[in-house]
Amino acid sequence: MFLVCWIRTLLSLPALWAGQAAVMLHSPSAITLLGAAWRISGRGEIARQAIWQVQRHHGTAAALARAAVWMESNARPEIAAAAGILAMEDRDVAQAAGWLEQGRQLGDDSAG
């Protein structure tokens, strides 16, 4: 299992690095690149970065919609945490509580 995780991480590095460069350049392509890196690696921190970029370029509603889609395909506590924060920024306490509950069911968020 350890070897599989490392291989997936190594395979995701080109997309991750390109995505992070796109973030620095404020390019919307960061969303696609970070999303691809997340799909390859399975690391929730990368998905969280992509969700923040969706919010930056397309707004909170689009970011919450993307988080919901990603939670259906590969639920991660990091995605639930980011979506919960976005819901609170949008002043939707009920939705934020729902995201919090989903995150708790999935386990600990690696970023705290």
N, C-alpha and C positions, 0 to 999 in steps of 0.2 A: 504494500500500500504506500509506503514511504517513497519508494522509487517512482510509482505512478504520479504521486503529487509533485515530485521534483520535475519529472518529464513535462507534465502539464504546465508547470510554472515556467520552465525554460521555453516551451513552445509559445507561451503567451507574451514573452518579453518584447518582441518586436512591435506588436500591436499596443502593448502598454506604454512603451517608450514613445511611440509615435503619438499616442493619445495624450500623454502628458505634455509633449511638445505642442500639440494642438491647443491644449488648455492654456499654455503660456502665451500662445498667439491669439487667444480668444476666438478660436475657430469652432464652428458647429460640428466639424468633422470629428472633434474629440468624442462626441457622443457615440458615434459608430465605432471608432477605434477602441474606446474603453469598453464598450459593450462586447466587442469581439474578444478582447483580452479577458473579460469576465467569463464569457462562455467557454473559453479554452481552459482557463485556470480554475474556475469555480470559486475564486476568492471573493468574498463579500465586500471587502474594502474597495475593490475595483468597481463593483456595481454601485457602491455608494458614491464614488467619484463621478461615475456616469450620470447618476440621478441628479447630482448637483449641477452638472453641465446642462442637463435637460431643463432644469429650473432656470438656469441663467439665460438660456437662449430661447426657450419656448414658454416659460411661465410655470407657476406652481401646479396648475391643473394638469398640464401635460406631464410633469414630473411624477405626480401622484398616479396618473394613469399608467405611465411606464413602470412604476414600482409595482402596481397591481398585476400587470401582465407578467413581470419577471417573478413575482412571488408565486404565481400559478405554475410557472415552468421549473423554477429552482428556488424554493423558499430559503432565505438566509436571514438571520437576525439583523445583519447590517442593513439590509434593504428595508426591513420593517422599522428600524431605528431612524433611518433617513426620512422615510415617508411619514413617520410620526412627528418628526421635527417640522417637516414641511406643512403638515396639517395644522400644527400649533401656530406656525407663522401665518397660516390662512385663517386662524381663529376658529377652526372646526374641532372643538374639544372632543366631541363624540367620535369623530373619525380618528383623531390622535389616540384616543383610548383604545380603539379597535386595533390600531397598528401596534400599540404597546403590548396588548394581550397576545397578538400574533408573535411578536418578538420574544415574549417570555416563554411561549410554548416551544419555540425553536431552540432556545438556549441562550448562552451569553454572547453578547456583541463583543467582538475582539477589541474594539476601540473603547469599550467601556460604556 
